[in-house]
Amino acid sequence: MAVRRLTVNNNKRQSGHGQGLLRGVRSRSLTIIIYLFLAAISVTVFGQTIRYDFVNFDDDLYVYDTPGVSKGLTINGILAAFTHPHAHNWHPLTTISHMLDCQLYGLNAGGHHFTNVLLHTIVVLLLFRVLRQMSGAVWQSAIVTALFAVHPLHVESVAWVSERKDMLSGVFFLLTIDAYVRYARGPSPWRYFVVAALLALGLCSKPMLVTVPFVLLLLDYWPLRRFEQPSLPSGKGKISQWWNKKPVMPRLLLEKIPLLALSTGSCVVTFIVQKQTAGAIEPLPFRWRIENAFASYVTYLWKTFWPTRLAVFYPHPNNSQPVWEIILAIGLLVAITAAVIVLRRERPYLFTGWLWYLGMLVPVIGVVQVGEQGHADRYTYLPQIGLFLLVVWTVADISGFSRLTRRFVTVAAVAIIIALGWCALLQTKYWRNSETLWTHTLAVTSNNDVAHNNLGFLCVHRGELDKAISHFEAALKIRLNKVQTHYNLGSAFVRTNLGNALARKGQFDEAIVHYQEAIKLQPDYADAYYNLGHALLAKGRVDEAIPQWEKALAIQPNDADAQTSLGNALLQRGSLREAITHYEKALELVPQDANPRNNIAWVLATSGRSSGGAFRW
């Protein structure tokens, strides 16, 4: 009998152990399936972009018209990425990633798009891993990640080559959180160093990650719940023992100080770079910026739930927003914030999710004005995760009361993911090329001078000069209604483009008028002087053309084209020695340019001098 009882008990232990193994296998299989599903929906929506072109909106600055990038990876290029700004920003890792793409794919736009899709897919997989690791809630984590993967607001970030920095910084952002979770569960100097190093890499990808210390503090509250612990784990040694005696709250704050120092350094560098590279743009009045900031928070919130009429550029509303809209926006934000504070103990995910959303948007909400946009879809890429956390965990709490409710929520979640994915799929198609992008932008926005200007620019390159002039005139009409000096540079740019189109049609007198107006608006606009010189030269007004190129070179002395143009004008006037000097300067700047070299040879041949005479080359 004893043996029989022993046998029965042993069988029970084996059965329990077998069931545990089976559950573990099922859990791992489920996790793998979720990873594959998340990767699949990301590629399904955005994989189409590998057939798309570059667009004429910053892609030239970031990739194909910047020799330091388009040449591929070089030692000098990598050093320059860390020591010089790129496209009015300092993000060396992003710059290097574009160099690497040029090394691998040249200027084949499909390869550059492939990298964006790959990085977005990596961000998606990392997000699921991090959420599951922190919360232990597989299905909530999967749904949040699926919403993030296919939300239409993220199309701009993924489909636009220039927005590589969103995905690259997203990778380092989630790796930072992943490392922080490991540090929080078993602190050590090495683990903290890894957190700091990953944050530094993220800041080198996009300075928007300056809010990461704040996000980590929110995660301490929920889901890590470090605030609730009577004491925090620490390592061995006297320093660790001393550190462990500190109260929890001060310790959580103090451990963020080195990370905050990194963020502060990034802020300083970004401010200096943007001051130097975009100093010609006057800031909008502070009241306009504050009003637009409140309105933008609500706009992003609304578009999260109803993502329609999306565009690559939304003109700034200036002071045109009704007062009642601003008051309503402020009231809504205050009400939601108050509610999540009141409910923070009962539903802590509301607190973390909402403040994640508010906090991560602070650097780009428009209080510090960068560019002329009122808001931008790309700014929601990482902040929107907070809203998804808030919504999904709230629904999970509510639906936990009955099986019927849970089934309904499951079906609804699948339907929403499919609907968002379909909308994102359609939205991505507008990024096929510059024409489809800007035509759609004009269709869903109003008074969009940037869209008109870029379509006009595209038409000039196609030789469709009448259409180009029509778009430039439309852009200029919108610009003339914006009296703020903030818009002078853009107005000068539009006038110069209009002048270029008129000049190509042979209407030089009209072109000259627009170039001169551009110079009045922006006296340090080198391109306007350069093009004015060519228009005057075409009219035979050589003596008037020469000072224009001299002014252009005073602003941009390293402009090889201006050096050559000035040399040509001087040659036409008969000033051979001065012409040779400017040709030589052009050759120093661009040794492979045949034009100045040929011109020097022609001067030497026709003047009867050899290269060993008075002229050298």
N, C-alpha and C positions, 0 to 999 in steps of 0.2 A: 504493500500500500504506500509505504514511504517513497519507494522508487517511482510508483505511478504519479504521486503528487509532484515529485521533483521533475518528472518528465513534462507534466502539464505546465508547470510554472516556467520551465525552460522554453517551451514552445511559445508561451505568451511573450516572453522577452524577445525571442527571435521575431515574432510577428510584429511587435511594436517597433523593433529596430528596422525591420523591412519596410514598414509603413513610413517611417521617418525618411529612409532613403528614397522611397518613392515620391514623397512630398518634395524632397530636395531636388530630385530630377525634374519633377513637374515645374517647380519654381524656376529652375534654371532654363528650362525649355520655354516657359512663358516669357521670361526676360529676353531671351534671344529672339523670340517671335516679335516682341514689342520693338526691339532695336531694329529688326529688319523692316517692320512696318513703318517706323518713323523715317528710316532712310529712304524707303520706297516712295512715300508721299512727298518727301522733299525733292527727290529727283524727278518725280512725275510732274510736279508743278514747274520747277525751274530748269530742268534739263534741256528744255527747248532753247534756252539762251545760247547754247554752244553754236547755234546757227546764226546768231545775231551779230550786228556790226557794233563798232564803237559809236557813240553819239557825240554831237558837237556841243557838249555841255561838260566842261572840265576834263573830259577824257584826253583832250590834247595836252592840257597842263600836267595831267598825271602820267600819261603814257606816250602817245605817238608823236607829239610835237616837242618833247623834252629830251634832247640828245643824251643827257646824263642818265636817263632811264632807258630809252629805247636802244642804247648800245648794249644793254645787258649788264651782267655782273662784272664789275671791275673793282680793283682795290681803291682807286681814286673815287669811284662812284659810291662805294660803301662808306668811305670816310666822309664824303660830302653829305651823305644822308644824315649823318650825326652832327655835322657842323654847319649845315646850311638849311634854310627852310625849303619846302617843296609844296608848290600850289598854295602858298600863303599859310602853311601849317608846318609844325615840327612833329613828324611821326616817322622816324627813321625806319622802323621795321616794316611799316606799310610801303614806304618808298622802296626798300630792298625787295619786298615781295613782288612789286611791279617790275623791278630789274630782273628778278629771277624768271618771271613770266616771259619777258622779252628775250632772255637767254634761251628759254625752252621753246617758245612758240614764235619768236619774232614779233611782227605786228599783225599776226593772225588773231583777230578779235575773239574767235571761238575758244582759243586756248585760255585767254584771260577770263572769259566767262566761265569756263570749266573750273578754274581755280576758285572763283566766287561760289559756285554751286558746291564744290567739295568742302570749302570752309564752312558754308552754312550747314551742310549735313553734319559736319563734325560738331558744330555748336549745338545742333539739335540732339545728337547722341549724348554729348556731355551734359546737357541740361537734364535729360532724363536720369542719367547716372547720379548727378548731384542731388536732385530732388528726392529720388528714391533713397539715396544714402542718408539724407538728413531726416526725412520724415518716416521712412519705412512703408509709405503708402504707395503701392505699385500703380494702382489704377488712376488715382488722382494725379500722380506724377506723369503717367503716360498721356492723360488727357490734356494737361497743361502743356506738355511738350508738343503734342499734335497740333494744338491751337497755335502755338508759337511757330511751328514748322511751316504752316500753310496760310498764315494770316495775310490778307492782301496789303496791309500797311507795310509789310516787310518786302514787298516786291521791289521797291526802289533800292533798298540796301543790296539785294542779291543780284538784280538784273542790271545794275549800273556798275560798270567796271570801276569807276572812280570811288565808289563807296566800299571798296575792299576793306577799308579801315573798320567798318562796322563788324564784319565777320571776324577779322583777325583779332580785334580787341575783344570780341565776344568769346573767342577761344580762350584767351588768357584770363578773361573775367571769370569764366566757369572753372578753369584750372585753379585760379586763386581761391575760389570758394571751396573746391574739392580739397585743396591742401589745407585750408583753414579748418575744415571739418575734422581732418586727421589731427591737426594741432589741438583743436578744442578737446578732443577725446583722449589725447595723450601728449600734453605740452612738452616741448623740448626746444632748445635754441636752434637746432638744425631745422626742425619743422617750421619754426617761425621764419627762419631765413628763407626757406622755400616759398612761403606765402609772400614775403616782401619781394623776392626776386621775380615771381610771376606777376605781381602787381606792377613792378617796374617795366616788365616787358609789355604788359597791357597798356601802360601809359605811353610807351614808345610806339604803340600802334594807333591809339586815339586818346587824346587828353580827356575825353568825356568820362573816363574811369576815375576821375578825381573823387567821385562820390563813393568809391568802394569801401573805405573805412566806415562810412555811415551805414552802408548795406550790411556789412559784417556785424555791426552792432544790432541791427534789426534781426538778423539771423540768430544772434545770441538770445534774443527775446523769444523768438519762435522761428523755426522748429527746434533749435538746439536747446532751448530752455536753460541756458546757463545762468540767467538772472535768478532762477528759482533754487539753484543749488546752494546748500549751506556753505560749501567751500569748493574750490576748483582744484582738479588734479594738477600736480606739478612734478617735476623731475627730482633727482637727488642732488645733494650738495647743499652747502650753507646758503648760497644765493637763492636756490629754489625754496628752501625752508623759510627764508625771510620773506620771499615773494608770496608764499602760501599763507602767511599770516595776515596778508592784506585782506580787507573786506572785499566781497565779490564785486560790488558795483564799481568802486574805484579801480579795481584790478582790470575789469573789462574795459574801462575807459583808458587806463594807462597803457594797456597793451596795443591800443590803436595809434598811439602817438607816433611811433616810427613810420607807420603806414601813412598817417596824416602828413608827416614831413615830406614823404615822396609825392603825395598829391599836391602839396603846396609848391614844391619845386616845379612840378609840371605846369601848374597854373602860372607861375612866374615866367617860365620859358614861353608858354603859349601867348601870354599877354605881350611880351617883348616882340616875338616874331610877328604877331598880327598887327602890332603897332607899326612895325617897320615896313611890312609888305602891303598893308591895306590902309596906311595912314591917310590916303587921299579921301577916303570915305568918311564923311561927317556923320556922327551918331544922330539918330532920330531923337526928338525931345523925350526926356525921361518919362513923362506922363504917358505918352503914346506907347512906349515900350512896356511899361507896367500894365497898362490896360490890355495890350495884346497878349501879355504873358498869361494873365488870368483867363482870357478868352481861349488861348491855345490849349491850356490844360483841359478845358471842357470840350474843345474841338477834338483833341486826341481821344478823350473818353468816349465821345459820341461815335467817332469813326472806328473805335474798337468794336462797338456793337453793330454799327451800320456802315461798313466800309465802302461807300459809293462815291462817285465823282472824284476819284483820286488823280492827282497830277504831280508832275515832277517839280513844279514851281507854283507857289501860291503868293501873289503879290501882297505886300504888307498893307493892311487896311489904313494905316496912318491914323488920322483922327476921325475916320468915317464911321466907326462903330457906335451904334446908339448907346446912350448911357444906360438904358434899362438892360441891355445885354450884358454890359460889364457888371452891373449890380447883381444880376441873376447869376452870372458865373461865379462871382465872389461868394454869394450866398450859398450856392450849391457846394463849392469847395469847402467852405467853413462848416456846413452842415454835415457833410460826409466825414470830415476830419474829426469833428466833435463826436459823431456816432462811433467811429472806430476806437476813439480814446475811451469812451464810456464802456464799450463792449470788449476792451482789450483782454480782460481776465477770462471772460466766458468764451470769447472767440478770438484768440490772439493772432490768428492768420489774417484777420481783417486789418489789424494794426500793422503787421509787417508788410502785407501786400500793398496797402494804400500808401504808406510812407515810402516804400520802395519806388512806387510809381512817381509820387511827387518829388522825392529826393533826387532820383537819377536824372530827371528832366531839368533840374535847376541850371546846369551849365549851358543848356541849349534852348531854354525857354524864351529867350529873346530879351531879357533884362540887359545883358551885354550883347549888343547888336553885332552880328557877324553876317554880312551880306544883306540883301534887300528882301528876303522872303519873310512872310508873316509867320509861317510854320512850315514844317517839312515832315513827310511820312517817315523818313529814315531815322529821325530822332527817337522814334518809339521802339526801335529794335530791341534794346535791353530793358528799358523802363516798363514796357508792356507786360513783361513776365509777372510783375507785381499784381497787375489787374487779373491776370489769368489765375494766379494763386488764390486771390481773394474770392473770385467767382466759383472756381471749381471746388475749393474746400468748403465754401458755404453750401453749395448744392449737395455735396457729399454728406454734410451734416444733416441737412433737411431730409434727404432721400433715404436716410438710414432707418426710418421709422417703420417702413413696410416694404414687403417684397414687390408689390405692384408699383410703388413709387420708384423703387430702384430700377425696375425694368423700363419704366417710362423715361427716366433720366438717362439710362444707357442708350435707348433708341434716339433720344433727343441729342445726346452728345455726338453720336455717329452722324446724325443728319447735319448738325452744325459744322462738324469737321469737313464733311463732303461739300456743303454749301460754300464754306470759306475757301476750300481748295479749288473749287470751280471758279469762284470769283478771282482768286489769285492767278489761276491759269489764264483767264481772259485778260486780266490786267497786265500780266507779263508780256502778252503779245504786243502791247503798245510800245514796248521797248525794242522792237525788231530793228528799227533804224531811227535816225533823227527825224525824218518826215512823219512817220507814224506817231512818234513820241510827242512832237510839238503840235501836230494837227489835233491829236486827242486833248492835249493841254488847253488849246484854244476852245475846244468844244465844252469843256467842263469848268472853265474859269472865265472871269471877265476882267477887262482892262489889263490884260497880261502882255505888257510890252516886251518882256524877256522872250516869250514864245514867238511873238512877231519878229523880233530881232534875229533870233536863231533860225527861224524859217527863211527870213530874208538872206541871211548869211549862206544858208544851204542853196538857195536859188542862184546866188551869185556864182557859186562854184559850179553849178550846172549850166551856167550861161543863160538862165531864165531871168534876164535883167528887169523886165517890166514887172514880173511878179515880185522880184526882190525889192524893187523901189516901192511897190504897193505895201509890202510888209514893213519896210523901214519907215515909211510915212505914217503908217498906223501906230508903230511903236513910238515915233516922235510925238505924235498927237497926244498919246497917253502921257508921255514924259512931260510935255509942256504944262500939263495940269498939276504936276508935282513941283511945287515951288521950293521945297526944302533943299538946301545945299547938299544934303545927303545923296541926292539923286544926280548931282552935276556930272560925276564921272560916267555914270551910265548913259546920261543924255549925250555927253560928248562922244561916247562909244557909238551910239546909234547914229548920230550925225555923221561921224566918220564913215561908218558902213554905208550910209545913204550916199555920201559923197563918192565913195569907191564905186558904187553901182552906177551912178551918173557918169563918172569919169570913163568907165568901161563902155558906156554908150556914146562917148564922145561929147557929152554935155559938160565941158570943163568949166564954163562960167558958173553954172549952178553948183557944180562940185566944189569950186573954190569958196563959194558963199557958205556952204555947210562946214567945210574944214575950218574956216575962220570963226564960225559960230561955236564949233567944238572947242577951239582954243580959248575963246572968251569964257566958256564954262569951266574949262580945266586947263589952265595955262601951262601945266607941266605934263601934258599929254603928248608924248613923243611921236606916236603914230600919226596924230593929226598934222604935226609939222612935216613929217616925212611925206605924207600923201599930198599935202598942200604944195610942197616943193615940186612933186611930179606933175601936178595939174598946171602950175605956173610954167614949168618947163615946156609942157605940151602946147601952151599958148605962146611960146617964144619969149617969155619974160624971164630970161636967164638970171639977170641981176637980182630979181625979186625972189627967185627960187633958191639961190645959194644961201641966203640967211636962214631960210626955213630948215635946211639940213644941218646948218651949224647949230641952230637951237635944238634940233632933235638930238644931235650928238652931245650937246651940253647936258642933256637930261640922261641919255643912254650912250655913253662913249664907246661901249662895246658892240654897237650895232653895225655889223659888217656891211649890210645892205645900204645903210645911210652913208657910210664911208665911201662905198663905190659910187653911189648916186651923186654925192658931192664932188667926187673926182671927175665924173662924167660932165657935170655942169661947168666945173673949172676948166676942163679940157675944151669944152665948147666955147668958153670965153677966151681961150688962148693962154690961160695960166698953167703952163705945162708942169713947172716945178711943183706947184701946189697940188696939182692933180696927181702926180706921181706919189707925193707924200700920203695922200688919202688912199690910193690904191695899195700902197705898202701896208698901211694900217689894216686895211680890209684883209689882206693876205695873212697878216699876223693873227688875226682873229679866226679866220676860216681858211687855212692853208690849201684845202682841197677845192676851193672856189676858182674856177677857171676864168671867170670874167675879169677880175682885176689884173690877173696875170697876163691875159691876152691884151688888155688895154695898155699895160705898161710896155709890152713888146711892141705894140703898134706905135706908141709915142716915141720909143727909142728908134724904131725903124724910120719913121717919117721925119723925125727931128735931126737925123743924121748923126746921132750919138751912139756910142756903144755902151755896154754895161759897165765898162771900166771908166767911162767919162763922168760927166757931172751928175748923171742920174744913176741910181743903183736900184737893184731889185733882187 
